[in-house]
Each structure stands twice: as structure tokens, then as C-alpha cells.
Amino acid sequence: MSDSISIFEIKGDQPDWLVVHQYRSPSVDMHFHRNLELYGVIEGEVEITIAGETKILKSGQMAAVNCMEAHRYVMESDAEIFFCHIGTSYLSIFLSQYKRGLLPRWLTDVDYNKRIYEQLKPLIDLNGEWSDIAELSEIKKHGVTNSILADIISHYGIREGENDNKSNILIEQVIQYIYEHSAEEITLNSLSSKFFITPKVLSRKLSRCLGMDLRVFINHIRIQKAMQMMNDPAMKDKTTEEIARMCGFKSLAVFYNYSNIIKK
């Protein structure tokens, strides 16, 4: 399967939300968000890709998706899964203790994971798929999330990397700019100049987040917007080539090339 369009997820991505949900899930396309996510398989198998790294998780295994990492879930048939979104407001202690640390990506010790799941289980029925657990006080939310994070770190350790809220805010701004200006000529150098950061550092930060080349990401966004325009009755008089050029493609061949990649 080829890379899907990466979508910056806004729904439910609130800094002061704690969301826990368990259900039978189909595959989920590539997306990313500011909140930290814990994802676990209750029954079945799920192929998970996080920031370009892919692994098959089985029942009882979990994955940690750090802030702003692109990820997707692929399964042959619906699997029973759970996810927990931890708003950035509840990561303050973690961020202060591990300024350049990230949670380990793959949490595969089934027996130990029961300890983590048991802390989440009482919260599952308190909210819908995308709603904050309003019944819990702020102190309780901080307590639950910090207890879970502490248990993960005590058993799995910490992964060296960049865990910097300021860095995440910068990347959010860069990605938002790309969405708004995707029809224009955008390069790593132009982004570096606009956001006052060296191309090398920006490239590393974007790569960790997107899990794909910047040029590929920009063209995927252009395809997304082109498809929306083609389905817009107000654009029915426009040819495919006109829409492609309006979205930033310099040739119809490049447009069709990316269209075919996404459809695979």
C-alpha cells in the first residue's frame, strides 16, 4: 500500500481533552495530531505505520504515537481496538522531565500491557468516540495520565529524540502554511526562510512528523484539494488540467501520477 494523504486532525485534538474509546475499527488513513495517542489491539491484527516505520501488532500489544507523528492503521478485517488521546495540557510533567525524550513506539509486552489497559478500562464507557471525559476532575485527569506514562517509561524506557512543545508549535505553523499555500511554489528553503530555521533542522523535524518527503506531502495536499474542486458543482466548467494547475501542478502528467499513487 502506498502512502495516503496525511491529514492534520483537528477534531478531538484539544489540549485539555482526555479521550478513551474502544470499538471495532476499520483501517484509518494517514493522519497526525498534536495530542499523544496510545493505541492498543484487543482482538485481531493491525498493521501500524508511525512516522514511516511499520509493524504488525497483535492482541494485547500497543503503540505510542508521539505528538505530531503521522500514522495510519491497516487491517484485513475490522479489529477490536482502543485508543487514548492525551491532550498536551496533561503532558507538562512528562515534557519537563524528558525534554528530549519520546515514548517508545512499540509496546509489545502483552502481560505488562494489562497493567496499562486496566487503568484505561474504567474510562472507556465515560465518553463517546470524540468527546472529553468531562466527569473527571482536572486533578484526576492529570493523575491518570501521569500514572500511565510513568508505567510505560518504567518498563519500556524512553526514546531519545525531540520532545519539545515549542518545536511542535512551529511544525503546526509550517504545516498550516503548506495547507493554505499549497498552490504556490513551496520548497524547503522557502519554508526555512519564512520560519527562520535552517533547512537541515526543518527537514529533520518535518520528516519525523510526516513520515514522507516534503515534496510528496505537498503534492498529496494538492491532490486532495483538486479532488474537492472536481466534486464542487461551481467548478463543473473547469477541465482537469485547469483544476490541476489551479492547485499547483505544473503538468497534467504529474497530477495523474500522484492521483494513481493515492488510488492504489
Beta strands, then each sheet from edge to edge (+ up, - down):
strand 1: 7-8
strand 2: 18-25
strand 3: 28-32
strand 4: 36-43
strand 5: 45-50
strand 6: 53-58
strand 7: 62-65
strand 8: 71-74
strand 9: 79-86
strand 10: 101-102
strand 11: 106-107
strand 12: 159-160
sheet 1: 1+ 3+ 8- 5+ 6-
sheet 2: 2+ 9- 4+ 7- 11+
sheet 3: 10+ 12-
end
